[in-house]
Amino acid sequence: MILDEFKNAFRRSDNTLIQLILINIVIWLGVNILNVTFTVFFNTQASTLFFYHLLHIPAHIPSLITRPWTLLTYAFMHDGIWHILFNMLFLYWFGRLIAEYLGHRRILALYILGALAGSLFYVALYNLLPIYHPYVAKSNMVGASAAVYAVVVGAATFMPNHVFHLFLLGPVRIVYIAIFYVIMSYLGLLGANAGGNIAHLGGALLGFVYIKQLRQGNDWGAPVYAVANFLVRIRGFHFGKKQNRGKVRVKQTVTVKTNNAKGAQQREGSHVPDQAEIDAILDKISVSGYESLSKEEKQKLFRASQR
């Protein structure tokens, strides 16, 4: 039954956020189960060391050249339970906002591009800045934090006045949550996890720029969507499209109230707003929050997110 639920989670084209979380959890569980098994029964941690060597990203450029896939795979590995727990919680909380208002495929774009930006920042700064030179040869990194920071900062850039209710603190606008974590990462550049904090800043910068470019009509996620479409085409649906067409048809049906108004209202239901309309809606969200939008404006934003 659990296996069926797991399969169903990956059959849906509008479930990217949960799919990313499940992939991270499965990889973490698999590596740790192997670690316990080999350590207890064979008195060796060879399996764990093998997977970390294969998937973590080294700062040492000659080593990275032999394992270029680690520029991305490191973002699906985690050190311990608290590492993956907090990353997945933040991914879920902020990812829901991206999924609801910009569409599920843009979670994937932010995650993948944020991971790549984090890895490039990490490798570049460790090799360019003299303070890190003594550690380059032995430094490596795992964790989804850079990808998660891209989602967090992306959501905060898109709708900064959205409020989360935090334990002991009460209502806090998400822009302040994002700023707090970016500042903490910057202060951590001299700490034991300097490489991780460099990656955080790379992911955060990507999330900010991605949303700014999206508002100008430039979707940096296009290459990610193309690869995703290629990978899932054999499963019988087009990434980010099949489920969306169904939603649009429902909206068109709901808007039909009388026979006389049918033609006009169907045209309204299928109208895709231009960039000027979307910019005006996004500006309104930035100032007053999503809740200030009218029903018509919410529908326009939804239709635009499915383009």
Backbone as CSV, one residue per row, in Angstrom:
resi,resn,N_x,N_y,N_z,CA_x,CA_y,CA_z,C_x,C_y,C_z
1,MET,0.827,-1.205,0.000,0.000,0.000,0.000,0.864,1.260,0.000
2,ILE,1.920,1.250,0.798,2.837,2.388,0.825,3.493,2.553,-0.529
3,LEU,3.855,1.411,-1.147,4.482,1.467,-2.470,3.533,2.055,-3.504
4,ASP,2.244,1.703,-3.403,1.250,2.253,-4.334,1.118,3.761,-4.163
5,GLU,1.098,4.221,-2.912,1.010,5.661,-2.669,2.246,6.384,-3.208
6,PHE,3.383,5.738,-3.044,4.624,6.327,-3.556,4.567,6.439,-5.081
7,LYS,4.113,5.384,-5.740,3.992,5.417,-7.198,2.994,6.478,-7.645
8,ASN,1.881,6.580,-6.934,0.866,7.576,-7.299,1.402,8.994,-7.180
9,ALA,2.284,9.215,-6.210,2.861,10.550,-6.033,3.675,10.959,-7.249
10,PHE,4.254,9.981,-7.955,5.086,10.285,-9.113,4.320,10.166,-10.432
11,ARG,3.064,9.750,-10.361,2.249,9.708,-11.573,1.604,11.063,-11.865
12,ARG,1.493,11.882,-10.856,0.827,13.177,-11.011,1.810,14.214,-11.550
13,SER,1.319,15.026,-12.481,2.170,16.061,-13.068,2.136,17.360,-12.274
14,ASP,1.282,17.429,-11.242,1.163,18.656,-10.455,1.626,18.422,-9.021
15,ASN,2.627,17.546,-8.865,3.034,17.135,-7.518,4.544,17.263,-7.330
16,THR,5.140,18.233,-7.998,6.597,18.357,-8.010,7.176,18.533,-6.620
17,LEU,6.546,19.335,-5.787,7.072,19.606,-4.452,7.191,18.327,-3.646
18,ILE,6.144,17.524,-3.599,6.177,16.271,-2.845,7.172,15.303,-3.463
19,GLN,7.274,15.283,-4.780,8.224,14.396,-5.440,9.662,14.724,-5.032
20,LEU,10.007,16.002,-4.997,11.351,16.401,-4.579,11.630,15.974,-3.138
21,ILE,10.655,16.160,-2.274,10.829,15.771,-0.873,11.002,14.265,-0.753
22,LEU,10.186,13.507,-1.482,10.282,12.048,-1.425,11.621,11.551,-1.952
23,ILE,12.118,12.145,-3.028,13.421,11.739,-3.566,14.517,11.949,-2.524
24,ASN,14.503,13.096,-1.859,15.501,13.369,-0.823,15.400,12.374,0.327
25,ILE,14.181,12.069,0.750,13.991,11.145,1.877,14.445,9.738,1.507
26,VAL,14.079,9.281,0.320,14.443,7.926,-0.109,15.961,7.778,-0.203
27,ILE,16.632,8.768,-0.765,18.097,8.701,-0.864,18.720,8.693,0.526
28,TRP,18.235,9.553,1.409,18.791,9.602,2.775,18.580,8.270,3.497
29,LEU,17.370,7.718,3.395,17.091,6.436,4.045,17.948,5.324,3.453
30,GLY,18.058,5.297,2.131,18.829,4.241,1.492,20.284,4.244,1.918
31,VAL,20.906,5.413,1.911,22.312,5.515,2.297,22.507,5.123,3.755
32,ASN,21.604,5.560,4.623,21.761,5.259,6.047,21.437,3.812,6.382
33,ILE,20.495,3.211,5.680,20.224,1.785,5.886,21.432,0.953,5.476
34,LEU,22.033,1.304,4.346,23.247,0.610,3.921,24.374,0.803,4.930
35,ASN,24.477,2.011,5.456,25.528,2.293,6.434,25.380,1.406,7.663
36,VAL,24.147,1.341,8.211,23.906,0.516,9.398,24.164,-0.953,9.085
37,THR,23.685,-1.419,7.946,23.826,-2.829,7.574,25.289,-3.235,7.443
38,PHE,26.052,-2.448,6.695,27.458,-2.801,6.489,28.287,-2.619,7.748
39,THR,27.940,-1.608,8.556,28.712,-1.378,9.779,28.459,-2.473,10.805
40,VAL,27.195,-2.848,11.006,26.844,-3.844,12.026,27.266,-5.246,11.617
41,PHE,26.987,-5.617,10.384,27.193,-7.007,9.977,28.542,-7.274,9.305
42,PHE,29.163,-6.232,8.768,30.436,-6.433,8.066,31.558,-5.569,8.632
43,ASN,31.237,-4.769,9.654,32.225,-3.941,10.338,32.971,-3.024,9.373
44,THR,32.218,-2.427,8.441,32.817,-1.495,7.485,31.785,-0.454,7.074
45,GLN,32.253,0.732,6.746,31.382,1.796,6.261,31.647,2.069,4.777
46,ALA,32.103,1.035,4.106,32.516,1.201,2.712,31.376,1.712,1.835
47,SER,30.154,1.213,2.086,29.035,1.615,1.227,28.737,3.099,1.375
48,THR,28.741,3.575,2.620,28.462,4.991,2.847,29.550,5.856,2.217
49,LEU,30.801,5.473,2.429,31.898,6.243,1.858,31.831,6.245,0.331
50,PHE,31.399,5.131,-0.252,31.289,5.047,-1.699,30.239,6.016,-2.221
51,PHE,29.059,6.021,-1.593,27.992,6.901,-2.056,28.348,8.369,-1.862
52,TYR,28.971,8.692,-0.733,29.366,10.079,-0.516,30.431,10.499,-1.522
53,HIS,31.369,9.605,-1.785,32.409,9.916,-2.771,31.795,10.094,-4.155
54,LEU,30.779,9.307,-4.454,30.170,9.340,-5.776,29.269,10.553,-5.975
55,LEU,28.609,11.024,-4.907,27.558,12.029,-5.048,27.887,13.387,-4.443
56,HIS,28.793,13.463,-3.465,29.076,14.778,-2.888,29.949,15.592,-3.840
57,ILE,29.918,16.914,-3.688,30.694,17.780,-4.584,31.994,18.189,-3.909
58,PRO,33.123,17.939,-4.554,34.408,18.374,-3.998,34.725,19.806,-4.425
59,ALA,35.408,20.534,-3.565,35.862,21.874,-3.937,37.083,21.811,-4.835
60,HIS,37.804,20.698,-4.775,39.028,20.500,-5.550,38.658,20.308,-7.019
61,ILE,39.045,21.247,-7.883,38.603,21.239,-9.279,39.045,19.979,-10.030
62,PRO,40.282,19.500,-9.908,40.642,18.245,-10.589,39.741,17.073,-10.203
63,SER,39.350,17.010,-8.928,38.425,15.952,-8.502,37.033,16.171,-9.078
64,LEU,36.608,17.422,-9.131,35.286,17.740,-9.673,35.202,17.377,-11.154
65,ILE,36.283,17.570,-11.883,36.280,17.256,-13.311,36.000,15.776,-13.549
66,THR,36.441,14.930,-12.634,36.188,13.489,-12.785,34.776,13.108,-12.358
67,ARG,34.075,13.998,-11.641,32.702,13.718,-11.191,31.825,14.950,-11.413
68,PRO,31.631,15.400,-12.657,30.897,16.642,-12.912,29.439,16.580,-12.497
69,TRP,28.863,15.381,-12.440,27.451,15.253,-12.033,27.213,15.699,-10.596
70,THR,28.297,15.759,-9.808,28.127,16.158,-8.409,27.752,17.633,-8.258
71,LEU,27.867,18.422,-9.340,27.380,19.804,-9.294,25.898,19.846,-8.953
72,LEU,25.186,18.747,-9.200,23.758,18.670,-8.901,23.420,17.605,-7.866
73,THR,24.094,16.448,-7.935,23.692,15.334,-7.070,23.900,15.614,-5.587
74,TYR,24.836,16.500,-5.262,25.068,16.821,-3.848,23.808,17.349,-3.181
75,ALA,22.904,17.960,-3.995,21.698,18.589,-3.460,20.625,17.574,-3.099
76,PHE,20.916,16.290,-3.246,19.970,15.239,-2.846,20.570,14.347,-1.767
77,MET,21.690,14.786,-1.188,22.346,14.045,-0.113,22.315,14.875,1.173
78,HIS,22.239,14.186,2.325,22.224,14.885,3.613,23.039,14.114,4.638
79,ASP,23.594,14.855,5.587,24.456,14.254,6.598,23.686,13.541,7.706
80,GLY,22.639,14.149,8.234,21.944,13.583,9.374,20.476,13.931,9.356
81,ILE,19.756,13.446,10.372,18.300,13.611,10.430,17.901,15.078,10.517
82,TRP,18.629,15.873,11.309,18.258,17.282,11.458,18.563,18.064,10.185
83,HIS,19.599,17.667,9.485,19.963,18.311,8.234,18.829,18.176,7.215
84,ILE,18.363,16.943,7.013,17.305,16.735,6.025,15.958,17.239,6.529
85,LEU,15.713,17.127,7.831,14.415,17.549,8.374,14.174,19.033,8.138
86,PHE,15.129,19.863,8.514,14.927,21.302,8.367,14.906,21.723,6.894
87,ASN,15.731,21.092,6.076,15.703,21.420,4.656,14.351,21.093,4.034
88,MET,13.815,19.925,4.359,12.535,19.523,3.764,11.373,20.330,4.315
89,LEU,11.428,20.718,5.576,10.367,21.561,6.136,10.334,22.926,5.444
90,PHE,11.493,23.536,5.288,11.537,24.843,4.619,11.150,24.720,3.150
91,LEU,11.583,23.635,2.512,11.197,23.418,1.122,9.684,23.302,1.005
92,TYR,9.061,22.599,1.933,7.609,22.417,1.886,6.873,23.727,2.165
93,TRP,7.259,24.441,3.225,6.553,25.671,3.613,6.607,26.723,2.514
94,PHE,7.794,26.966,2.010,7.935,28.017,0.999,7.604,27.503,-0.403
95,GLY,7.838,26.225,-0.634,7.519,25.654,-1.932,6.035,25.665,-2.226
96,ARG,5.206,25.554,-1.191,3.756,25.612,-1.406,3.336,26.937,-2.012
97,LEU,3.991,28.021,-1.605,3.646,29.335,-2.149,3.999,29.403,-3.633
98,ILE,5.184,28.904,-3.976,5.588,28.899,-5.383,4.627,28.039,-6.203
99,ALA,4.282,26.875,-5.687,3.389,25.963,-6.417,2.012,26.585,-6.618
100,GLU,1.492,27.230,-5.593,0.134,27.769,-5.670,0.027,28.954,-6.605
101,TYR,1.029,29.831,-6.601,0.905,31.087,-7.333,1.698,31.134,-8.634
102,LEU,2.726,30.286,-8.765,3.528,30.305,-9.983,3.543,28.966,-10.714
103,GLY,3.000,27.931,-10.116,2.956,26.631,-10.767,4.045,25.688,-10.283
104,HIS,3.757,24.390,-10.360,4.661,23.375,-9.820,5.982,23.305,-10.565
105,ARG,5.966,23.558,-11.864,7.219,23.406,-12.594,8.257,24.418,-12.144
106,ARG,7.826,25.552,-11.593,8.795,26.564,-11.177,9.455,26.199,-9.851
107,ILE,8.860,25.294,-9.088,9.564,24.751,-7.921,10.775,23.964,-8.398
108,LEU,10.564,23.128,-9.413,11.664,22.339,-9.951,12.754,23.245,-10.502
109,ALA,12.352,24.297,-11.229,13.343,25.220,-11.790,14.160,25.875,-10.687
110,LEU,13.499,26.376,-9.651,14.207,27.019,-8.551,15.114,26.033,-7.829
111,TYR,14.635,24.818,-7.621,15.430,23.811,-6.909,16.690,23.468,-7.693
112,ILE,16.531,23.126,-8.978,17.672,22.703,-9.790,18.641,23.864,-10.016
113,LEU,18.114,25.013,-10.416,18.988,26.161,-10.679,19.644,26.654,-9.393
114,GLY,18.916,26.608,-8.274,19.494,27.003,-6.994,20.615,26.076,-6.578
115,ALA,20.433,24.770,-6.803,21.495,23.804,-6.487,22.729,24.066,-7.332
116,LEU,22.539,24.321,-8.621,23.683,24.591,-9.502,24.381,25.892,-9.123
117,ALA,23.598,26.929,-8.810,24.203,28.194,-8.398,25.001,28.020,-7.116
118,GLY,24.455,27.244,-6.171,25.165,27.001,-4.922,26.475,26.261,-5.122
119,SER,26.451,25.244,-5.976,27.676,24.477,-6.205,28.731,25.317,-6.922
120,LEU,28.317,26.126,-7.877,29.267,26.973,-8.595,29.871,28.035,-7.675
121,PHE,29.042,28.629,-6.815,29.558,29.591,-5.835,30.576,28.920,-4.918
122,TYR,30.231,27.741,-4.448,31.101,27.007,-3.513,32.461,26.715,-4.133
123,VAL,32.461,26.134,-5.323,33.721,25.783,-5.985,34.516,27.040,-6.343
124,ALA,33.835,28.044,-6.865,34.533,29.258,-7.306,35.190,29.984,-6.136
125,LEU,34.444,30.228,-5.062,34.995,31.003,-3.951,36.057,30.227,-3.186
126,TYR,35.893,28.918,-3.071,36.912,28.136,-2.378,38.237,28.150,-3.133
127,ASN,38.166,28.275,-4.437,39.389,28.281,-5.241,39.919,29.683,-5.501
128,LEU,39.073,30.707,-5.372,39.508,32.068,-5.671,39.949,32.846,-4.438
129,LEU,39.327,32.594,-3.300,39.627,33.374,-2.099,40.741,32.713,-1.281
130,PRO,41.803,33.438,-0.990,42.956,32.856,-0.278,42.608,32.244,1.069
131,ILE,41.598,32.776,1.744,41.278,32.272,3.083,40.856,30.804,3.056
132,TYR,40.332,30.338,1.921,39.857,28.961,1.832,40.859,28.009,1.175
133,HIS,41.938,28.536,0.648,42.897,27.695,-0.070,43.416,26.512,0.757
134,PRO,43.687,26.659,2.055,44.199,25.509,2.818,43.218,24.350,2.918
135,TYR,41.937,24.609,2.630,40.913,23.576,2.839,40.388,22.976,1.538
136,VAL,40.836,23.499,0.402,40.249,23.087,-0.878,40.395,21.589,-1.116
137,ALA,41.568,21.057,-0.896,41.851,19.666,-1.258,40.975,18.669,-0.500
138,LYS,40.595,19.005,0.722,39.829,18.059,1.548,38.370,18.460,1.742
139,SER,37.939,19.545,1.132,36.580,20.029,1.359,35.593,19.402,0.373
140,ASN,34.452,19.015,0.886,33.354,18.540,0.046,32.034,18.954,0.682
141,MET,30.952,18.821,-0.055,29.677,19.363,0.421,28.514,18.480,-0.014
142,VAL,27.541,18.324,0.880,26.272,17.688,0.554,25.152,18.512,1.172
143,GLY,23.944,18.340,0.657,22.781,18.995,1.251,21.992,19.814,0.252
144,ALA,20.689,19.905,0.489,19.782,20.624,-0.405,19.637,22.092,-0.038
145,SER,20.453,22.579,0.889,20.239,23.923,1.424,20.279,25.012,0.357
146,ALA,21.220,24.938,-0.578,21.300,25.965,-1.618,20.029,25.972,-2.457
147,ALA,19.536,24.782,-2.812,18.291,24.682,-3.573,17.114,25.213,-2.765
148,VAL,17.090,24.894,-1.474,16.000,25.355,-0.612,16.055,26.872,-0.444
149,TYR,17.253,27.424,-0.307,17.390,28.878,-0.196,16.864,29.562,-1.452
150,ALA,17.057,28.952,-2.612,16.519,29.533,-3.843,14.999,29.593,-3.778
151,VAL,14.373,28.540,-3.267,12.915,28.514,-3.129,12.453,29.532,-2.088
152,VAL,13.148,29.589,-0.952,12.777,30.513,0.123,12.869,31.962,-0.346
153,VAL,14.002,32.334,-0.903,14.193,33.713,-1.343,13.299,34.016,-2.546
154,GLY,13.091,33.024,-3.406,12.184,33.220,-4.527,10.780,33.540,-4.064
155,ALA,10.277,32.774,-3.089,8.940,33.033,-2.554,8.875,34.391,-1.873
156,ALA,9.912,34.739,-1.108,9.928,36.020,-0.409,10.042,37.185,-1.384
157,THR,10.712,36.996,-2.494,10.818,38.049,-3.506,9.490,38.231,-4.231
158,PHE,8.804,37.128,-4.478,7.546,37.170,-5.209,6.424,37.792,-4.382
159,MET,6.301,37.395,-3.124,5.234,37.939,-2.270,5.781,38.197,-0.867
160,PRO,6.553,39.257,-0.712,7.263,39.520,0.544,6.351,39.757,1.744
161,ASN,5.123,40.191,1.512,4.233,40.506,2.621,3.408,39.327,3.097
162,HIS,3.593,38.169,2.493,2.897,36.977,2.978,3.381,36.666,4.395
163,VAL,2.472,36.234,5.248,2.783,36.062,6.670,2.792,34.584,7.048
164,PHE,3.828,34.176,7.767,3.876,32.883,8.439,3.697,33.133,9.935
165,HIS,2.973,32.256,10.579,2.796,32.357,12.029,3.795,31.426,12.707
166,LEU,4.801,32.006,13.310,5.897,31.242,13.894,5.679,31.030,15.383
167,PHE,6.092,29.874,15.865,5.984,29.538,17.275,6.779,30.537,18.123
168,LEU,6.148,31.091,19.120,6.693,32.070,20.058,6.827,33.479,19.472
169,LEU,6.901,33.594,18.156,7.069,34.908,17.535,5.773,35.475,16.961
170,GLY,4.830,34.600,16.626,3.585,35.075,16.038,3.730,35.343,14.550
171,PRO,2.915,36.250,13.991,2.956,36.519,12.547,4.235,37.247,12.139
172,VAL,4.906,36.715,11.124,6.141,37.309,10.607,6.063,37.279,9.078
173,ARG,6.351,38.407,8.436,6.370,38.434,6.977,7.553,37.614,6.470
174,ILE,7.331,36.870,5.401,8.358,35.932,4.954,9.604,36.644,4.445
175,VAL,9.484,37.900,4.034,10.676,38.608,3.586,11.677,38.741,4.731
176,TYR,11.186,38.899,5.956,12.092,39.015,7.100,12.713,37.665,7.449
177,ILE,11.965,36.594,7.249,12.526,35.257,7.472,13.667,35.010,6.494
178,ALA,13.440,35.340,5.230,14.473,35.142,4.213,15.701,36.000,4.498
179,ILE,15.485,37.266,4.849,16.613,38.160,5.151,17.419,37.634,6.327
180,PHE,16.739,37.146,7.356,17.419,36.615,8.535,18.346,35.457,8.157
181,TYR,17.853,34.531,7.369,18.671,33.366,7.012,19.804,33.722,6.060
182,VAL,19.595,34.683,5.197,20.683,35.119,4.318,21.788,35.775,5.146
183,ILE,21.402,36.623,6.099,22.404,37.267,6.962,23.164,36.226,7.779
184,MET,22.452,35.246,8.324,23.119,34.206,9.111,24.101,33.410,8.251
185,SER,23.757,33.163,6.999,24.670,32.450,6.101,25.905,33.299,5.817
186,TYR,25.699,34.598,5.640,26.848,35.474,5.385,27.785,35.493,6.593
187,LEU,27.211,35.574,7.788,28.038,35.576,8.997,28.757,34.239,9.183
188,GLY,28.212,33.185,8.577,28.815,31.864,8.706,29.951,31.592,7.741
189,LEU,30.345,32.598,6.948,31.424,32.393,5.996,32.763,32.136,6.675
190,LEU,32.854,32.462,7.974,34.083,32.195,8.729,33.938,30.990,9.651
191,GLY,32.817,30.296,9.564,32.573,29.183,10.463,33.009,27.847,9.902
192,ALA,32.662,26.787,10.648,33.046,25.433,10.247,32.330,24.999,8.974
193,ASN,31.150,25.566,8.719,30.384,25.213,7.523,30.456,26.342,6.491
194,ALA,31.653,26.879,6.297,31.807,28.004,5.372,31.362,27.633,3.960
195,GLY,31.717,26.431,3.507,31.333,26.016,2.164,29.831,25.946,1.991
196,GLY,29.157,25.393,2.997,27.704,25.322,2.940,27.071,26.700,2.909
197,ASN,27.614,27.619,3.678,27.056,28.976,3.710,27.305,29.727,2.405
198,ILE,28.431,29.459,1.766,28.673,30.041,0.445,27.603,29.545,-0.526
199,ALA,27.316,28.250,-0.469,26.295,27.679,-1.349,24.924,28.277,-1.057
200,HIS,24.632,28.500,0.231,23.355,29.131,0.591,23.202,30.475,-0.116
201,LEU,24.261,31.261,-0.081,24.202,32.599,-0.685,24.036,32.508,-2.201
202,GLY,24.691,31.515,-2.814,24.510,31.320,-4.246,23.079,30.962,-4.595
203,GLY,22.488,30.060,-3.827,21.094,29.688,-4.054,20.154,30.850,-3.815
204,ALA,20.404,31.623,-2.751,19.557,32.776,-2.440,19.597,33.804,-3.563
205,LEU,20.794,34.080,-4.076,20.925,35.038,-5.167,20.167,34.558,-6.403
206,LEU,20.262,33.266,-6.683,19.551,32.721,-7.840,18.048,32.887,-7.663
207,GLY,17.536,32.595,-6.460,16.101,32.728,-6.229,15.617,34.148,-6.435
208,PHE,16.399,35.118,-5.972,16.037,36.531,-6.131,16.033,36.930,-7.600
209,VAL,17.107,36.603,-8.310,17.225,37.000,-9.713,16.193,36.268,-10.572
210,TYR,15.932,35.007,-10.261,14.962,34.225,-11.034,13.585,34.895,-11.027
211,ILE,13.135,35.294,-9.856,11.810,35.927,-9.763,11.814,37.289,-10.431
212,LYS,12.883,38.058,-10.266,12.969,39.359,-10.933,12.913,39.186,-12.451
213,GLN,13.613,38.200,-12.972,13.591,37.947,-14.407,12.229,37.432,-14.857
214,LEU,11.609,36.618,-14.035,10.281,36.091,-14.376,9.269,37.221,-14.513
215,ARG,9.376,38.203,-13.650,8.455,39.341,-13.703,8.687,40.207,-14.938
216,GLN,9.858,40.079,-15.530,10.156,40.796,-16.768,9.869,39.946,-18.006
217,GLY,9.304,38.761,-17.782,8.937,37.902,-18.897,10.004,36.906,-19.303
218,ASN,11.096,36.796,-18.535,12.183,35.867,-18.856,12.178,34.705,-17.862
219,ASP,11.824,33.534,-18.328,11.780,32.360,-17.454,13.071,31.567,-17.611
220,TRP,13.957,31.682,-16.628,15.233,30.978,-16.672,15.074,29.472,-16.525
221,GLY,13.883,29.021,-16.216,13.682,27.591,-16.021,13.433,26.813,-17.288
222,ALA,13.417,27.481,-18.440,13.100,26.799,-19.703,13.961,25.558,-19.957
223,PRO,15.298,25.617,-19.757,16.093,24.389,-19.971,15.708,23.263,-19.012
224,VAL,15.356,23.616,-17.786,14.931,22.599,-16.815,13.636,21.946,-17.275
225,TYR,12.682,22.753,-17.740,11.414,22.202,-18.220,11.653,21.279,-19.416
226,ALA,12.552,21.671,-20.309,12.823,20.868,-21.499,13.369,19.494,-21.121
227,VAL,14.313,19.475,-20.179,14.873,18.200,-19.728,13.805,17.372,-19.030
228,ALA,13.002,18.008,-18.171,11.944,17.295,-17.453,10.932,16.718,-18.431
229,ASN,10.543,17.494,-19.448,9.607,16.996,-20.453,10.166,15.770,-21.164
230,PHE,11.440,15.807,-21.478,12.073,14.679,-22.156,12.048,13.428,-21.279
231,LEU,12.331,13.610,-19.992,12.429,12.465,-19.087,11.080,11.828,-18.792
232,VAL,10.015,12.631,-18.779,8.709,12.087,-18.395,7.803,11.803,-19.583
233,ARG,8.242,12.121,-20.792,7.365,11.942,-21.953,6.940,10.496,-22.119
234,ILE,7.793,9.549,-21.763,7.452,8.132,-21.903,6.352,7.721,-20.934
235,ARG,6.050,8.570,-19.952,4.987,8.255,-18.997,3.634,8.757,-19.469
236,GLY,3.585,9.408,-20.639,2.302,9.736,-21.234,1.751,11.099,-20.911
237,PHE,2.547,11.973,-20.312,2.044,13.326,-20.118,3.181,14.319,-20.288
238,HIS,2.798,15.544,-20.562,3.769,16.620,-20.780,3.936,17.399,-19.497
239,PHE,5.162,17.528,-19.049,5.441,18.143,-17.749,4.795,19.509,-17.606
240,GLY,3.987,19.662,-16.564,3.386,20.945,-16.252,2.251,21.349,-17.171
241,LYS,1.774,20.417,-18.063,0.752,20.811,-19.012,-0.544,20.037,-18.865
242,LYS,-0.449,18.714,-18.711,-1.653,17.911,-18.738,-2.644,18.326,-17.670
243,GLN,-2.169,18.398,-16.444,-3.057,18.777,-15.347,-3.562,20.196,-15.515
244,ASN,-2.760,21.084,-16.050,-3.157,22.466,-16.188,-4.310,22.644,-17.159
245,ARG,-4.320,21.860,-18.259,-5.408,21.976,-19.209,-6.719,21.598,-18.561
246,GLY,-6.675,20.577,-17.701,-7.893,20.202,-17.010,-8.393,21.331,-16.125
247,LYS,-7.494,22.020,-15.439,-7.902,23.110,-14.568,-8.529,24.243,-15.358
248,VAL,-7.965,24.544,-16.509,-8.523,25.632,-17.310,-9.917,25.301,-17.768
249,ARG,-10.156,24.036,-18.162,-11.491,23.655,-18.602,-12.499,23.788,-17.476
250,VAL,-12.094,23.440,-16.261,-12.998,23.589,-15.125,-13.364,25.043,-14.916
251,LYS,-12.361,25.924,-15.011,-12.628,27.346,-14.843,-13.595,27.852,-15.900
252,GLN,-13.463,27.386,-17.145,-14.355,27.826,-18.202,-15.773,27.361,-17.932
253,THR,-15.922,26.129,-17.433,-17.254,25.611,-17.163,-17.918,26.383,-16.032
254,VAL,-17.181,26.676,-15.009,-17.736,27.390,-13.862,-18.227,28.773,-14.247
255,THR,-17.539,29.432,-15.186,-17.905,30.805,-15.506,-19.150,30.901,-16.380
256,VAL,-19.660,29.784,-16.909,-20.849,29.832,-17.755,-22.086,29.879,-16.878
257,LYS,-22.812,30.974,-16.950,-23.985,31.154,-16.099,-25.289,31.114,-16.903
258,THR,-25.309,31.690,-18.102,-26.504,31.694,-18.936,-26.102,31.426,-20.361
259,ASN,-27.043,30.980,-21.169,-26.764,30.713,-22.571,-26.327,31.959,-23.306
260,ASN,-26.922,33.106,-22.973,-26.588,34.347,-23.665,-25.157,34.787,-23.382
261,ALA,-24.672,34.489,-22.183,-23.334,34.955,-21.793,-22.249,33.925,-22.057
262,LYS,-22.657,32.772,-22.580,-21.706,31.657,-22.689,-20.476,32.009,-23.509
263,GLY,-20.698,32.555,-24.720,-19.560,32.831,-25.592,-18.606,33.820,-24.992
264,ALA,-19.121,34.919,-24.447,-18.262,35.956,-23.883,-17.502,35.448,-22.675
265,GLN,-18.173,34.667,-21.833,-17.516,34.219,-20.608,-16.498,33.121,-20.890
266,GLN,-16.762,32.294,-21.914,-15.742,31.316,-22.261,-14.493,32.001,-22.791
267,ARG,-14.701,33.084,-23.570,-13.539,33.825,-24.054,-12.763,34.430,-22.898
268,GLU,-13.490,34.941,-21.893,-12.821,35.499,-20.714,-12.043,34.428,-19.964
269,GLY,-12.654,33.195,-19.868,-12.004,32.110,-19.129,-10.742,31.618,-19.786
270,SER,-10.651,31.777,-21.124,-9.481,31.266,-21.823,-8.458,32.353,-22.144
271,HIS,-8.772,33.617,-21.828,-7.860,34.710,-22.142,-6.590,34.599,-21.315
272,VAL,-5.451,34.641,-21.990,-4.165,34.631,-21.292,-3.690,36.068,-21.155
273,PRO,-3.530,36.576,-19.938,-3.152,37.975,-19.750,-1.769,38.263,-20.300
274,ASP,-1.585,39.508,-20.770,-0.270,39.887,-21.277,0.644,40.268,-20.124
275,GLN,1.912,40.564,-20.453,2.906,40.809,-19.414,2.577,42.041,-18.586
276,ALA,1.980,43.072,-19.219,1.643,44.290,-18.482,0.620,43.997,-17.388
277,GLU,-0.368,43.161,-17.709,-1.373,42.792,-16.707,-0.745,42.018,-15.557
278,ILE,0.149,41.085,-15.906,0.794,40.287,-14.866,1.674,41.152,-13.985
279,ASP,2.417,42.073,-14.578,3.272,42.966,-13.791,2.443,43.772,-12.799
280,ALA,1.281,44.241,-13.250,0.409,45.022,-12.361,-0.084,44.166,-11.198
281,ILE,-0.416,42.901,-11.496,-0.880,42.001,-10.435,0.244,41.698,-9.455
282,LEU,1.448,41.435,-9.972,2.584,41.136,-9.098,2.940,42.335,-8.231
283,ASP,2.843,43.534,-8.797,3.100,44.743,-7.999,2.082,44.867,-6.869
284,LYS,0.836,44.533,-7.165,-0.206,44.613,-6.142,0.061,43.607,-5.028
285,ILE,0.535,42.394,-5.403,0.873,41.393,-4.393,2.016,41.886,-3.512
286,SER,3.028,42.498,-4.127,4.183,42.991,-3.373,3.780,44.035,-2.346
287,VAL,2.789,44.866,-2.700,2.374,45.947,-1.810,1.370,45.480,-0.774
288,SER,0.350,44.720,-1.220,-0.784,44.419,-0.346,-0.976,42.945,-0.044
289,GLY,-0.195,42.062,-0.676,-0.348,40.640,-0.433,-1.327,39.994,-1.396
290,TYR,-1.242,38.668,-1.490,-2.081,37.925,-2.418,-3.563,38.068,-2.089
291,GLU,-3.878,38.176,-0.807,-5.273,38.241,-0.390,-5.992,39.475,-0.916
292,SER,-5.247,40.501,-1.326,-5.867,41.726,-1.820,-6.352,41.601,-3.265
293,LEU,-5.975,40.526,-3.949,-6.370,40.361,-5.338,-7.852,40.023,-5.452
294,SER,-8.464,40.496,-6.525,-9.842,40.109,-6.825,-9.842,38.706,-7.416
295,LYS,-11.033,38.116,-7.525,-11.142,36.785,-8.097,-10.625,36.772,-9.531
296,GLU,-10.943,37.810,-10.291,-10.504,37.902,-11.675,-8.985,37.981,-11.762
297,GLU,-8.363,38.753,-10.866,-6.911,38.886,-10.870,-6.244,37.570,-10.502
298,LYS,-6.820,36.835,-9.560,-6.268,35.526,-9.192,-6.334,34.562,-10.368
299,GLN,-7.436,34.604,-11.112,-7.574,33.740,-12.275,-6.546,34.101,-13.349
300,LYS,-6.341,35.398,-13.546,-5.343,35.829,-14.525,-3.950,35.348,-14.132
301,LEU,-3.608,35.473,-12.843,-2.295,35.030,-12.377,-2.141,33.531,-12.561
302,PHE,-3.221,32.796,-12.279,-3.165,31.342,-12.454,-2.926,30.971,-13.901
303,ARG,-3.690,31.618,-14.817,-3.536,31.284,-16.235,-2.140,31.623,-16.734
304,ALA,-1.608,32.744,-16.249,-0.266,33.143,-16.679,0.781,32.151,-16.182
305,SER,0.580,31.576,-15.003,1.560,30.638,-14.435,1.604,29.328,-15.206
306,GLN,0.568,29.060,-16.008,0.524,27.806,-16.752,1.076,27.926,-18.165
307,ARG,1.520,29.125,-18.557,2.025,29.298,-19.904,3.316,28.516,-20.092
